[in-house]
Amino acid sequence: MIRLTFHGAAGQVTGSMHLLEAAGARILLDAGLFQGRRAETRAHNANLPVDPRRIDAVILSHAHIDHAGRLPLLVNRGFHSPIYATPGTRDLAAVMLPDAAHIQEKDAAFLERRGRRGAESEPLYTVADAVAVQDLMVAMPYRRVHHIRKHLAFEFTDAGHILGSASVDLRVTEGPAHRLVFSGDIGRSGLPIIRDPDPPAGPVDTLIIESTYGDREHESVAGAEVHLGDLVRRVAGRGGKLMIPSFAVGRTQELVYSLHQLFRAGKIPGVPIYVDSPLAVDATAVFRLHPELFDRGEGMIEATTALFDFPLVRYVRDVMESKRLNTLHGPAVIIAASGMAESGRILHHLANHLGDPHSMVLFVGFQAEHTLGRRIQEGRKTVRVFGEEVAVRCEVETISGYSAHADRHELRHWVKRLGGPVRRAFVVHGEADASRAMAGILKEEGIERVHVPAQGQSFELEES
């Protein structure tokens, strides 16, 4: 019997967690945090649907918090089995998970000072829990088969999403042979720095595929860089601040890379660029450690080893230096986490500059429902920041070309490259419209049995 149960990113984007029961083992594919409304997501995250002590392994697709962020909670509640990840993912998780724990602790302390601390603001786990995750990490390079059990093996292929991101090619050989492919988050071809997606090829019995942008198209990667240059010049010309809520891992490094290229080409003025995120500083250091994962087809990668360092950019770790950015005179670019403006230093910059018509908020990544970033992106005239109503008078822009997620055409191309045939597919990691659109793409590609699973829904996979 092979059973697959969807415990996250089912009917929504965040909280990726899928339980595979096969060959006498219980395997989690990802263990991510739900993100969105504080009270709702706190309840989802705290109530683990599985007993961590009965999980035999976690196979982690990549280090983003919506895929890895519940690993410390598993450890806190008794998990002690291997966590398989690529070397890049292992090293990024080593900085990202303690940072996630630290943010939870700081947010709880802030709310307590404001007299608003409650059960929904209690940290899910400690920094010590996050650090303990690293003791369980087993690094597996791409394209190397590893046996979890005698009749259960897997290998990673490059998903092209962020540094170290992977798709999972898993084989069950007990009873009728069964091949399951979990896409993880699929990246785009032509993204700066990292290599293009490299999907597993051949017949697939069960496909689990993301659908974040299954219903829309992105602007081109090259067009995104041109667009970024235009916006920097526009905001600098009126003396404002260009605030970019950015995922500290992947997106921040891509932005710095593009700004570096624009600067080298003389296409942006000499405005200071601040990367205001200790996590982004640490993550950039991890990128520097893994040049073997870079795309050697990129011109600047061949031209310089200092991809993330040039005269305009400054990395801000110190809290007091971060606070001083709010009193800067003149134009500046401020890149700060979190990517959906739900926590972190970007909140302080938004609180100080949302009301400034000379400034701009630029979104360069997906904004999930019920997040502050989504509310600003949708054009709300006022939003709550730190519990206070703040008027939005600044300009708001979006560049879709920096998305690390494949759009609908790129998702279709990834499916075609599998080669097939694919007997059955499950569509996850998408809002309702995107998931329906992705299901339609799969059916158009000849996959007859396509499901959009609900949260907690189970399927027995051996049925024909």
C-alpha positions as CSV (number, residue, x, y, z in Angstrom):
1,M,0.0,0.0,0.0
2,I,1.2,3.5,-0.9
3,R,-0.7,6.4,0.6
4,L,-0.2,10.1,0.0
5,T,-1.7,12.7,2.4
6,F,-1.6,16.4,1.8
7,H,-1.0,18.3,5.0
8,G,-0.1,21.7,3.6
9,A,0.0,23.8,0.4
10,A,-3.2,22.1,-0.6
11,G,-5.7,24.6,-1.8
12,Q,-3.2,27.4,-0.8
13,V,0.3,28.4,-1.4
14,T,2.1,28.1,1.9
15,G,2.8,25.3,4.5
16,S,4.1,22.7,2.1
17,M,4.0,19.3,3.8
18,H,3.0,16.0,2.1
19,L,3.2,12.6,3.9
20,L,4.1,9.5,1.9
21,E,3.6,6.1,3.4
22,A,5.4,3.4,1.4
23,A,7.8,0.4,1.8
24,G,7.2,0.4,5.6
25,A,8.3,4.1,5.9
26,R,6.6,7.4,6.7
27,I,8.3,10.2,4.7
28,L,7.5,13.9,4.8
29,L,8.1,15.8,1.6
30,D,8.8,19.3,3.1
31,A,7.7,20.7,6.4
32,G,6.9,24.3,5.8
33,L,5.2,27.1,7.7
34,F,1.8,28.5,6.8
35,Q,1.9,32.3,6.2
36,G,-0.9,34.8,6.3
37,R,-3.3,36.0,9.1
38,R,-1.5,35.6,12.4
39,A,-4.2,33.9,14.4
40,E,-5.2,31.4,11.6
41,T,-1.6,30.5,10.6
42,R,-0.5,30.1,14.3
43,A,-3.2,27.5,14.8
44,H,-2.3,25.7,11.5
45,N,1.4,25.7,12.3
46,A,1.1,24.7,16.0
47,N,-1.3,21.7,15.4
48,L,1.0,19.2,13.6
49,P,-1.1,16.7,11.7
50,V,1.5,13.9,12.2
51,D,3.4,12.5,15.2
52,P,7.0,13.7,14.6
53,R,8.3,10.6,16.5
54,R,6.8,8.3,13.8
55,I,8.3,10.1,10.8
56,D,11.2,8.1,9.3
57,A,12.7,11.0,7.2
58,V,12.0,14.4,5.7
59,I,13.0,15.1,2.1
60,L,13.4,18.8,1.8
61,S,12.9,20.5,-1.6
62,H,14.5,23.8,-0.6
63,A,15.1,26.2,2.3
64,H,12.3,28.7,1.9
65,I,10.3,29.0,5.1
66,D,7.0,27.9,3.6
67,H,8.8,24.6,2.8
68,A,11.3,24.2,5.7
69,G,9.9,26.4,8.5
70,R,8.2,23.7,10.6
71,L,11.3,21.5,10.8
72,P,12.3,23.1,14.2
73,L,8.8,22.4,15.5
74,L,9.1,18.7,14.5
75,V,12.4,18.6,16.4
76,N,10.8,20.3,19.4
77,R,8.2,17.6,19.5
78,G,10.5,14.6,19.2
79,F,11.5,14.2,15.6
80,H,15.0,12.7,15.4
81,S,15.3,11.1,11.9
82,P,17.3,12.2,8.9
83,I,16.4,15.4,6.9
84,Y,17.7,15.0,3.3
85,A,18.6,18.1,1.4
86,T,21.1,19.3,-1.1
87,P,24.3,20.9,0.2
88,G,23.0,24.4,-0.8
89,T,19.7,23.9,1.0
90,R,21.5,22.5,4.1
91,D,23.7,25.6,4.3
92,L,20.8,28.1,3.7
93,A,18.6,26.3,6.3
94,A,21.4,26.8,8.8
95,V,20.9,30.5,8.7
96,M,17.2,30.7,7.7
97,L,15.7,28.6,10.5
98,P,17.4,30.3,13.4
99,D,16.4,33.6,11.9
100,A,12.7,32.4,11.7
101,A,12.9,31.5,15.4
102,H,14.5,34.8,16.3
103,I,11.8,36.8,14.5
104,Q,9.1,34.9,16.3
105,E,10.7,35.6,19.6
106,K,11.2,39.3,18.8
107,D,7.7,39.7,17.5
108,A,6.3,38.2,20.7
109,A,8.5,40.6,22.8
110,F,7.3,43.6,20.8
111,L,3.7,42.7,21.2
112,E,4.2,42.2,24.9
113,R,5.6,45.6,25.2
114,R,2.6,47.0,23.5
115,G,0.3,45.0,25.7
116,R,-1.1,42.9,22.9
117,R,0.7,39.5,23.4
118,G,-1.6,36.5,23.2
119,A,-1.6,32.8,22.4
120,E,-1.4,33.5,18.7
121,S,1.9,35.5,19.1
122,E,3.7,32.8,21.1
123,P,6.8,31.5,19.3
124,L,6.4,28.1,17.8
125,Y,9.9,27.0,18.7
126,T,13.2,28.4,19.9
127,V,16.5,29.2,18.3
128,A,17.9,26.1,20.0
129,D,15.3,24.0,18.2
130,A,16.3,25.6,14.9
131,V,20.0,25.0,15.5
132,A,19.2,21.3,16.4
133,V,17.8,20.8,12.9
134,Q,21.3,20.9,11.5
135,D,22.3,17.9,13.4
136,L,19.8,15.9,11.4
137,M,20.6,17.3,8.0
138,V,22.1,14.8,5.5
139,A,23.4,16.5,2.4
140,M,22.8,14.8,-0.9
141,P,24.1,16.2,-4.2
142,Y,22.0,16.3,-7.3
143,R,21.6,13.2,-9.4
144,R,22.8,10.7,-6.7
145,V,20.5,7.9,-5.8
146,H,20.0,7.3,-2.1
147,H,18.2,4.4,-0.5
148,I,16.1,5.3,2.6
149,R,14.8,1.7,2.8
150,K,15.6,-1.4,0.8
151,H,12.6,-0.7,-1.5
152,L,12.6,3.1,-1.2
153,A,15.1,5.4,-2.9
154,F,15.2,8.9,-4.3
155,E,17.4,11.4,-6.0
156,F,17.4,15.2,-6.3
157,T,17.3,17.1,-9.6
158,D,17.8,20.9,-10.0
159,A,14.5,22.8,-9.7
160,G,16.1,26.1,-10.7
161,H,14.1,28.0,-8.0
162,I,16.7,29.2,-5.5
163,L,20.2,28.1,-4.6
164,G,20.1,24.3,-3.8
165,S,16.4,23.9,-4.7
166,A,15.4,20.5,-5.9
167,S,12.7,18.3,-7.4
168,V,12.4,14.8,-5.8
169,D,12.5,11.7,-8.0
170,L,11.3,8.9,-5.7
171,R,11.1,5.1,-6.4
172,V,9.2,2.5,-4.5
173,T,10.1,-1.1,-5.6
174,E,8.1,-3.1,-3.0
175,G,5.2,-4.7,-4.8
176,P,4.3,-3.1,-8.1
177,A,7.1,-0.5,-8.9
178,H,6.0,3.1,-8.4
179,R,7.7,6.3,-9.4
180,L,6.7,9.5,-7.6
181,V,8.0,12.9,-8.7
182,F,7.6,16.0,-6.4
183,S,8.4,19.1,-8.3
184,G,9.1,21.3,-5.3
185,D,9.0,24.9,-6.5
186,I,9.9,25.1,-10.2
187,G,12.1,28.0,-11.3
188,R,12.4,29.9,-14.5
189,S,14.8,29.5,-17.3
190,G,17.2,32.5,-17.7
191,L,17.1,33.6,-14.0
192,P,20.3,35.3,-13.0
193,I,22.9,33.4,-10.9
194,I,21.4,29.9,-10.7
195,R,21.0,27.2,-13.3
196,D,17.8,26.5,-15.2
197,P,15.4,23.7,-14.1
198,D,16.5,20.2,-14.9
199,P,13.4,17.9,-14.4
200,P,13.6,14.1,-14.1
201,A,12.7,12.4,-17.3
202,G,10.7,9.3,-18.1
203,P,7.4,7.7,-17.2
204,V,5.9,8.9,-13.9
205,D,3.2,7.1,-11.9
206,T,2.4,10.0,-9.5
207,L,3.3,13.7,-10.0
208,I,3.0,16.3,-7.3
209,I,3.4,19.7,-9.0
210,E,3.3,23.3,-7.8
211,S,0.9,25.8,-9.4
212,T,1.8,29.2,-7.9
213,Y,1.6,31.0,-11.3
214,G,-0.4,28.4,-13.2
215,D,-2.9,31.1,-14.3
216,R,-0.6,33.9,-15.4
217,E,2.5,35.0,-17.4
218,H,5.6,36.9,-16.2
219,E,7.5,39.6,-18.0
220,S,10.8,38.4,-19.3
221,V,13.8,38.2,-17.0
222,A,15.7,40.7,-19.3
223,G,12.6,43.0,-19.2
224,A,12.5,42.9,-15.5
225,E,16.0,44.3,-15.2
226,V,15.2,47.1,-17.6
227,H,12.0,47.8,-15.6
228,L,14.1,47.9,-12.3
229,G,16.5,50.4,-13.8
230,D,13.5,52.6,-14.9
231,L,12.1,52.6,-11.4
232,V,15.4,53.3,-9.7
233,R,15.9,56.3,-11.9
234,R,12.3,57.5,-11.4
235,V,12.4,57.4,-7.6
236,A,15.9,58.7,-7.4
237,G,14.9,61.7,-9.6
238,R,12.3,62.8,-7.0
239,G,14.5,62.1,-4.0
240,G,12.4,59.2,-2.6
241,K,13.1,55.8,-1.1
242,L,12.6,52.7,-3.2
243,M,11.5,50.1,-0.6
244,I,11.7,46.5,-1.8
245,P,10.2,43.8,0.4
246,S,12.3,40.9,-0.6
247,F,12.8,37.2,0.3
248,A,16.2,37.2,1.9
249,V,17.2,34.1,0.0
250,G,17.3,34.1,-3.7
251,R,15.4,37.2,-4.6
252,T,17.7,39.6,-2.7
253,Q,20.8,38.1,-4.4
254,E,19.1,38.4,-7.8
255,L,18.2,42.0,-7.2
256,V,21.8,42.9,-6.1
257,Y,23.1,41.0,-9.1
258,S,20.8,43.1,-11.4
259,L,21.6,46.4,-9.7
260,H,25.3,45.5,-10.1
261,Q,24.8,44.9,-13.8
262,L,22.8,48.1,-14.2
263,F,25.5,50.1,-12.4
264,R,28.3,48.5,-14.5
265,A,26.4,49.6,-17.6
266,G,25.8,53.1,-16.3
267,K,22.0,52.6,-16.3
268,I,21.3,53.7,-12.8
269,P,22.5,56.8,-10.8
270,G,24.9,56.4,-7.9
271,V,22.2,56.1,-5.2
272,P,23.1,54.1,-2.1
273,I,21.6,50.6,-2.0
274,Y,21.1,49.0,1.4
275,V,20.5,45.3,2.0
276,D,18.9,45.7,5.4
277,S,18.5,42.1,6.6
278,P,20.9,40.1,8.8
279,L,19.5,37.0,7.1
280,A,20.1,38.3,3.7
281,V,23.7,39.1,4.7
282,D,24.2,35.6,5.9
283,A,22.4,34.1,2.9
284,T,24.6,36.1,0.5
285,A,27.6,34.6,2.3
286,V,26.2,31.1,1.6
287,F,25.8,32.0,-2.1
288,R,29.5,33.0,-2.1
289,L,30.3,29.5,-0.7
290,H,28.6,27.7,-3.6
291,P,29.8,29.1,-7.0
292,E,29.6,25.5,-8.3
293,L,25.8,26.0,-8.4
294,F,25.9,29.2,-10.5
295,D,24.9,29.4,-14.2
296,R,28.2,29.7,-16.1
297,G,26.2,31.0,-19.1
298,E,25.7,34.3,-17.3
299,G,28.1,37.0,-18.6
300,M,28.9,38.7,-15.3
301,I,29.5,35.4,-13.5
302,E,32.3,34.9,-16.0
303,A,33.5,38.5,-15.7
304,T,33.8,38.8,-11.9
305,T,33.8,36.8,-8.7
306,A,32.5,39.8,-6.7
307,L,28.9,39.3,-7.9
308,F,27.3,40.8,-4.8
309,D,29.8,43.5,-3.9
310,F,30.1,46.9,-5.7
311,P,30.5,50.5,-4.6
312,L,26.8,51.3,-4.2
313,V,25.8,48.4,-2.0
314,R,26.0,48.2,1.7
315,Y,24.9,45.2,3.8
316,V,23.3,46.2,7.1
317,R,23.4,43.9,10.1
318,D,23.5,46.3,13.0
319,V,20.1,47.3,14.4
320,M,21.1,50.9,15.1
321,E,22.4,51.3,11.5
322,S,19.0,49.9,10.3
323,K,17.1,52.5,12.3
324,R,19.3,55.3,10.9
325,L,18.1,54.4,7.4
326,N,14.7,55.8,8.4
327,T,16.2,59.3,8.8
328,L,18.3,59.3,5.6
329,H,18.1,62.4,3.5
330,G,18.0,61.9,-0.3
331,P,17.2,58.9,-2.4
332,A,18.1,55.4,-1.6
333,V,17.2,51.8,-2.4
334,I,16.3,49.7,0.6
335,I,16.0,45.9,0.2
336,A,14.6,44.3,3.4
337,A,12.9,41.1,4.5
338,S,10.3,39.7,4.7
339,G,9.2,39.2,1.1
340,M,5.5,39.4,1.9
341,A,6.0,42.3,4.4
342,E,4.8,40.1,7.3
343,S,7.7,40.6,9.6
344,G,11.3,41.8,9.8
345,R,12.9,45.2,9.1
346,I,10.8,46.1,6.1
347,L,7.9,46.8,8.4
348,H,9.8,49.7,10.0
349,H,10.6,51.2,6.6
350,L,7.0,50.9,5.5
351,A,5.8,52.5,8.7
352,N,8.1,55.5,8.0
353,H,7.7,55.9,4.3
354,L,4.3,54.6,3.1
355,G,2.9,58.1,3.6
356,D,5.6,59.7,1.4
357,P,4.4,60.3,-2.2
358,H,8.0,60.6,-3.4
359,S,8.8,57.1,-2.3
360,M,7.8,53.7,-3.8
361,V,7.1,50.2,-2.6
362,L,8.2,47.7,-5.2
363,F,7.0,44.1,-5.1
364,V,9.2,41.5,-6.8
365,G,7.7,38.3,-5.6
366,F,4.4,36.5,-4.8
367,Q,2.2,38.1,-2.2
368,A,0.0,35.5,-0.5
369,E,-3.6,36.2,0.5
370,H,-4.1,38.0,3.8
371,T,-0.5,39.3,4.0
372,L,0.4,42.9,4.4
373,G,2.2,42.8,1.1
374,R,-0.9,41.6,-0.7
375,R,-3.0,44.4,0.9
376,I,-0.6,47.1,-0.2
377,Q,-0.3,45.5,-3.7
378,E,-4.1,45.5,-4.0
379,G,-4.2,49.3,-3.5
380,R,-5.5,49.6,0.0
381,K,-5.5,53.3,1.1
382,T,-4.6,52.4,4.6
383,V,-3.0,49.3,6.1
384,R,-2.1,48.2,9.6
385,V,1.6,48.2,10.5
386,F,2.6,47.2,14.0
387,G,-1.1,47.5,15.0
388,E,-1.4,51.1,13.8
389,E,-3.3,52.4,10.7
390,V,-0.9,53.9,8.2
391,A,-2.0,55.8,5.1
392,V,-0.5,54.6,1.8
393,R,0.4,57.7,-0.3
394,C,3.6,56.3,-1.9
395,E,3.7,54.8,-5.4
396,V,3.2,51.0,-5.5
397,E,4.7,48.9,-8.3
398,T,5.2,45.2,-9.2
399,I,7.8,43.6,-11.3
400,S,6.8,40.0,-12.1
401,G,9.9,39.1,-14.0
402,Y,11.9,38.5,-10.8
403,S,9.6,35.8,-9.7
404,A,11.6,32.6,-8.9
405,H,8.4,30.6,-9.8
406,A,7.7,29.4,-13.3
407,D,4.7,31.0,-15.0
408,R,2.1,29.0,-16.8
409,H,4.1,28.6,-20.0
410,E,7.2,27.6,-18.1
411,L,5.2,25.1,-16.0
412,R,3.8,23.5,-19.2
413,H,7.4,23.3,-20.6
414,W,8.6,21.6,-17.4
415,V,5.8,19.0,-17.7
416,K,6.6,18.4,-21.4
417,R,10.3,17.8,-20.4
418,L,9.3,14.9,-18.1
419,G,8.6,13.0,-21.3
420,G,5.9,10.9,-19.7
421,P,3.6,9.3,-19.7
422,V,2.2,10.6,-16.3
423,R,-0.5,8.3,-14.9
424,R,-1.8,10.6,-12.1
425,A,-1.0,14.2,-11.0
426,F,-1.8,16.3,-7.9
427,V,-1.7,20.0,-8.1
428,V,-0.5,21.9,-5.0
429,H,1.0,25.2,-3.9
430,G,-1.4,27.5,-5.5
431,E,-4.5,29.6,-4.9
432,A,-7.8,28.3,-6.3
433,D,-7.6,29.9,-9.7
434,A,-4.0,29.0,-10.3
435,S,-4.5,25.4,-9.3
436,R,-7.5,25.0,-11.6
437,A,-5.5,26.5,-14.4
438,M,-2.6,24.2,-13.8
439,A,-5.0,21.2,-13.7
440,G,-6.2,22.3,-17.1
441,I,-2.7,22.5,-18.4
442,L,-2.0,18.9,-17.2
443,K,-5.1,17.6,-18.9
444,E,-4.2,19.3,-22.1
445,E,-0.8,17.6,-21.9
446,G,-2.5,14.2,-21.8
447,I,-2.7,13.5,-18.1
448,E,-6.2,12.1,-17.5
449,R,-6.2,11.7,-13.7
450,V,-5.6,15.2,-12.2
451,H,-6.5,16.1,-8.7
452,V,-6.5,19.3,-6.7
453,P,-6.3,17.9,-3.2
454,A,-7.9,19.5,-0.2
455,Q,-6.1,20.0,3.1
456,G,-5.7,16.7,4.9
457,Q,-7.0,14.6,2.0
458,S,-5.4,11.1,1.5
459,F,-5.1,9.0,-1.6
460,E,-4.0,5.3,-2.1
461,L,-1.7,5.4,-5.1
462,E,-1.6,1.7,-6.2
463,E,-5.2,1.9,-7.5
464,S,-5.2,1.8,-11.3
